[in-house]
Structures are given as C-alpha cells and as structure tokens.
Amino acid sequence: MPAQVQAAYTYCEAVTATQARNFAYGIRLLPAEKRQAMSALYAFSRRVDDIGDGGLGPDAKQSRLEDTRDLLDRVRRGAVADDDTDPVAVALADAARRFPLPLEGLDELIDGVLMDVRGRTYDTWDDLREYCRCVAGAIGRLSLGVFGTAPGAPEAARAPEYADTLGLALQLTNILRDLREDAGNGRSYLPAKDLAAFGCADGFRTDTPPEGGDFAGLVQHEVRRARSLFASGYRLLPMLDRRSGACVAAMAGIYRRLLDRIARDPHAVLRGRVSLPGREKAYVAVRGLSGLDARTVSRHLVRGRA
C-alpha cells in the first residue's frame, strides 16, 4: 500500500476512534483491510453529518453538501489520486477499488442530510422510513459491501435487504435517544400521525412530557417498531463470516441495549441522552466476537422470538 494511502487510512481510523462512540467498538473487531474500509466510510459519512449539524445557514450547507457530492463523483470516476490532499477522499477511493461498495448509498446519505437542512417533517412511518433508509439503511448496504457474505450463506440474495433494515432499527433508536436534543434544535422526526395518536402533537422541549399526552405510550410504540426492525435485520448475521458477524453483532447489540434502557424508562430521553458506559459496550463487543450474540439471535429466530 502506498504511504499516502496508508496515511489516509490512519487519519480515517483516528476520526472513527474519536467520533464513532458506538460503531468503533464493532469496527475494531474486523481484520485490518475491512477495518480500514469501514473507517473510510465512517469518515466520509461523518463529514456529511457534520455539515448538516454545523452552524452554517441552509444555503451554505446545501452548497457544501453538493461540493461533497462532487467529491464522491470523483471517487466514483476513479479521479482521486493517491497523493490527493484530502485523506478521506484518498481512503474512500482506495476502499472502493478493493471492495464492491455501492457508492450511490453515499448519495442517499447526502439526500437524507439535505432533508434535515430543508427542515422536512414526517407525517407517517412510511415517510420517516424513507429518511431512515437514506441516512442509515444506505450505510448498512455500504457496510455489506465491505463484509461480503460467507460462502454458501443461506438467503444471501436478501442480505442487502436485511442490512438496510438493521440500519433502520439503529436510526429509529437514535431518534428516540436524541428526542430532547432534536426538539431543542427545532427538529421533529417522529411521525406526526404517531404524535397525534398519543396526544403529543404539541411536541416536547423540556424534561417533562406534554400535558395530557401519553408520552410513555408513544415511546413504547416506537420501541416496538424498532424491535421488529431489529428482528428482521438480525437475519443478516448468519450470512456473514465470523469477524464481520461479530462487528455487526457488537454495533447492533449496543443499540439494542440502548433501546432496552429507553423501554424501561421512556421519560429518560427527556432528561438527557441515554447512553451505555464504555465497559458495557466493550462487553457487548466481546460477546459478539465470541459468537454468543450471534448464537442467541439464531436461537430466537428458530423459535420466532427475535
């Protein structure tokens, strides 16, 4: 590997280690080449997210996002040289040469962040699912391009579908976890139909739920939806090799535990960000590497309980 490319991957791995509070635990379980490629995907995605969450005005954000799309097009055309000054572009271009990455998924990510910039709201779950597929489902499909499927894996043709669905489960968990923060920033992700059904149409911006609304019922409704998505998405695990499966089991396992915490105390999301301590994340990652989580999921699938 040329020194410039190795340096670019080192930069992306540093971004992943410092910024990916949950995903980093799973990515560490991969062999070096896959770990580097996943770090390149994360660093590019982090750049897109940071533009959307930054302090620029909407017009400036849209311009920056279109510039990033132009960069992605250069990667797609093989027009990024190893000595390019942008380490994320160099690493992503190399990863795209090594792995069958569906780079259109990064276009979808940019489309999803543009929805945020334009202040889009969502009337129904079908509307929100479109957003989740852009910002998370697409990342699942891109990650599958790095993981590949194990030889002889059953239902391998459905692996992209399951990877996409697992991304939706993670994103819906994110939305629940960040409910208060997003509301404080003027963003609303939960479907308006669901908010109205539980008497929460006026929203929530403090540490108390809307007066007269069934906030706990709303959260539990979304938790059930997320759990159903996890159950379908977990069908990806038996299709992956051991270390790729461990990576996915660790990342999904951390978010599933977050979801369980939210389910036990729905009002916690109004008091602050629900999170897991580092030692618990490490424990989930070790279980994933040992295959315990994958075996547990497989047993639940057989019994129809996942």
C-alpha positions in Angstrom: 0.0 0.0 0.0 1.5 3.4 -1.0 2.5 5.5 2.0 0.0 8.3 1.1 -2.9 5.8 1.2 -1.7 4.3 4.5 -1.6 7.8 5.9 -5.1 8.5 4.7 -6.5 5.3 6.3 -4.7 6.2 9.6 -6.4 9.6 9.5 -9.8 8.0 8.9 -9.2 5.4 11.7 -8.4 8.3 14.1 -11.7 10.0 13.1 -13.5 6.8 13.8 -11.9 6.1 17.1 -12.7 9.6 18.4 -16.1 10.3 16.8 -17.8 6.9 16.5 -18.9 6.5 20.1 -20.8 3.2 19.4 -19.7 2.0 16.0 -16.0 2.0 16.9 -16.5 -1.0 19.2 -17.6 -3.1 16.3 -15.2 -1.9 13.7 -12.3 -2.8 15.9 -13.2 -6.5 15.6 -12.6 -6.5 11.8 -9.4 -7.6 10.1 -7.2 -4.7 9.0 -8.3 -4.3 5.4 -12.0 -4.3 6.3 -11.4 -2.1 9.3 -9.7 0.5 7.1 -12.5 0.4 4.6 -15.2 0.9 7.2 -13.2 3.7 8.7 -13.1 5.4 5.3 -16.9 5.1 5.0 -17.4 6.4 8.5 -15.1 9.4 8.0 -16.9 10.4 4.8 -20.3 9.9 6.5 -19.1 11.9 9.5 -18.1 14.8 7.2 -21.6 14.8 5.6 -23.3 14.7 9.1 -21.1 17.5 10.4 -22.1 19.8 7.5 -25.8 19.1 8.3 -25.3 19.7 12.0 -22.9 22.7 11.7 -23.6 26.3 12.3 -23.8 27.4 8.6 -27.1 28.7 7.1 -29.2 26.5 5.0 -27.9 27.8 1.7 -24.3 27.4 2.7 -25.0 23.9 4.0 -26.6 22.9 0.7 -23.6 24.3 -1.2 -21.2 22.3 1.0 -23.2 19.2 0.6 -23.2 19.5 -3.2 -19.4 20.0 -3.1 -19.2 16.8 -1.1 -21.3 15.1 -3.8 -18.9 16.3 -6.4 -16.1 14.8 -4.4 -18.0 11.5 -4.3 -18.4 11.6 -8.0 -14.6 12.0 -8.4 -14.2 8.9 -6.3 -16.7 7.0 -8.4 -14.9 8.0 -11.6 -11.5 7.0 -10.2 -10.3 10.6 -10.4 -8.8 10.8 -6.9 -5.0 10.3 -7.0 -3.1 8.7 -4.1 -1.4 12.0 -3.4 -4.6 14.0 -3.2 -4.6 16.4 -0.3 -7.9 15.1 1.1 -7.2 12.0 3.2 -10.9 10.9 3.3 -11.2 11.0 -0.5 -7.9 9.0 -0.8 -9.0 6.4 1.7 -12.5 6.1 0.2 -11.2 5.8 -3.3 -8.9 3.0 -2.3 -11.6 1.2 -0.4 -13.9 1.5 -3.5 -11.1 -0.2 -5.5 -10.8 -3.0 -3.0 -14.4 -3.7 -2.2 -17.7 -3.7 -4.2 -19.1 -0.6 -2.5 -22.5 0.7 -3.7 -21.3 4.3 -3.6 -24.8 5.5 -4.6 -25.6 4.8 -0.9 -23.4 7.9 0.0 -25.5 9.9 -2.5 -28.5 8.8 -0.5 -26.9 9.9 2.8 -26.4 13.3 1.3 -30.0 13.4 0.2 -31.1 12.5 3.8 -29.0 15.2 5.3 -30.5 17.7 2.8 -33.9 16.7 4.2 -32.6 17.9 7.6 -31.2 21.1 6.2 -34.6 21.9 4.5 -36.5 21.1 7.7 -38.5 18.3 6.4 -41.1 16.7 8.7 -42.7 13.3 8.5 -46.4 12.6 8.6 -46.3 8.8 8.7 -43.9 6.0 9.4 -43.6 5.4 5.6 -42.4 9.0 5.3 -39.9 8.6 8.1 -38.7 5.2 6.8 -37.6 7.0 3.5 -35.4 9.3 5.6 -34.0 6.4 7.7 -33.2 4.4 4.6 -31.2 7.4 3.3 -29.2 8.2 6.4 -28.8 4.6 7.9 -30.1 1.9 5.6 -27.8 3.0 2.9 -24.9 2.8 5.3 -25.9 -0.8 6.1 -25.8 -1.7 2.4 -22.4 0.0 2.1 -21.1 -1.9 5.0 -22.3 -5.1 3.5 -20.1 -4.3 0.5 -17.1 -4.4 2.9 -18.3 -7.5 4.8 -19.4 -9.6 1.9 -21.4 -12.8 2.6 -20.0 -16.1 3.7 -19.7 -18.9 1.0 -22.9 -20.9 0.9 -24.7 -18.5 3.2 -28.5 -19.1 3.1 -30.7 -16.4 1.6 -27.6 -14.4 0.6 -29.6 -12.6 -2.1 -31.6 -11.0 0.8 -28.5 -9.7 2.6 -28.8 -6.1 1.3 -32.5 -6.0 2.5 -31.5 -7.2 6.0 -28.6 -4.8 6.2 -30.9 -2.0 5.2 -33.5 -3.0 7.8 -30.9 -3.2 10.5 -29.8 0.3 9.6 -33.4 1.5 10.1 -33.5 -0.2 13.5 -30.4 1.7 14.6 -31.6 5.0 13.2 -35.0 4.7 15.0 -33.2 4.0 18.2 -31.1 7.1 17.6 -34.2 9.2 17.0 -35.7 8.1 20.3 -32.4 8.6 22.2 -32.0 12.1 20.8 -35.6 13.2 21.1 -35.0 16.1 23.5 -31.8 17.3 21.7 -33.5 17.3 18.3 -36.6 19.1 19.6 -34.4 21.8 21.2 -32.8 22.3 17.8 -36.2 22.6 16.2 -36.2 19.2 14.5 -39.0 16.7 14.7 -38.5 13.1 13.4 -41.3 11.0 14.9 -44.3 10.7 12.6 -46.9 13.4 13.1 -49.6 10.7 13.0 -48.0 8.9 15.9 -47.5 12.1 17.9 -51.2 13.0 17.4 -52.4 9.5 18.3 -50.7 9.7 21.7 -51.6 13.3 22.4 -48.1 14.7 21.9 -48.7 16.8 18.7 -47.6 19.9 20.5 -44.1 18.5 20.9 -41.7 18.5 23.9 -38.8 20.8 24.7 -38.3 20.3 28.4 -37.7 17.5 30.9 -41.5 17.0 31.3 -43.8 15.3 28.8 -46.7 17.2 27.1 -49.5 17.8 29.4 -52.3 15.4 28.9 -50.4 13.3 26.4 -49.3 9.6 26.7 -45.6 10.2 26.2 -44.6 6.8 27.6 -47.1 5.1 25.3 -45.6 7.0 22.3 -42.1 5.8 23.2 -43.2 2.2 23.7 -45.0 2.3 20.4 -41.7 3.3 18.6 -39.7 0.8 20.7 -41.9 -2.0 19.4 -41.4 -0.8 15.9 -37.6 -0.7 16.4 -37.6 -4.2 17.9 -39.5 -5.5 14.9 -36.9 -4.0 12.6 -34.0 -5.5 14.7 -35.7 -8.9 14.5 -35.7 -8.7 10.7 -32.3 -7.1 10.4 -30.6 -9.7 12.6 -31.3 -12.3 9.9 -28.2 -10.8 8.3 -25.8 -12.3 11.0 -25.8 -16.0 9.8 -24.8 -14.8 6.3 -21.6 -13.1 7.4 -18.1 -14.5 8.2 -17.3 -14.7 11.9 -15.5 -11.4 12.3 -17.9 -9.4 10.1 -20.7 -11.0 12.1 -19.0 -10.0 15.3 -18.8 -6.4 14.1 -22.5 -6.3 13.2 -23.5 -8.1 16.4 -21.5 -5.6 18.5 -22.8 -2.5 16.8 -26.4 -3.7 16.8 -26.1 -5.1 20.3 -25.1 -1.7 21.7 -28.1 -0.1 20.1 -30.4 -2.9 21.2 -29.3 -2.3 24.8 -29.9 1.4 24.4 -33.4 0.6 23.2 -34.0 -1.7 26.2 -33.0 1.1 28.5 -35.4 3.5 26.8 -38.1 0.9 27.1 -37.6 0.5 30.8 -37.7 4.3 31.4 -39.3 6.1 28.5 -39.1 9.5 30.2 -35.3 9.2 30.4 -35.0 10.6 26.9 -36.4 13.9 28.1 -33.9 14.1 30.9 -30.8 13.7 28.8 -29.0 11.5 26.3 -29.4 7.8 27.2 -26.1 6.0 26.8 -24.1 2.9 27.8 -20.9 3.0 29.8 -17.8 2.1 28.0 -17.3 -1.1 29.9 -20.8 -2.3 28.8 -20.0 -1.5 25.2 -16.8 -3.5 25.5 -18.7 -6.4 27.0 -21.1 -6.4 24.1 -18.2 -6.4 21.6 -16.5 -9.3 23.3 -19.8 -11.3 23.3 -20.0 -10.5 19.6 -16.5 -11.8 18.9 -17.1 -14.9 20.9 -20.2 -15.6 18.8 -22.5 -15.6 21.8 -24.8 -12.9 20.5 -25.0 -14.5 17.0 -25.9 -17.8 18.5 -28.5 -16.2 20.8 -30.1 -14.4 17.8 -30.1 -17.6 15.8 -31.9 -19.5 18.6 -34.5 -16.7 18.8 -35.0 -16.8 15.1 -35.7 -20.5 15.1 -38.2 -20.0 18.0 -39.7 -17.0 16.3 -38.8 -14.7 19.2 -36.2 -12.4 17.8 
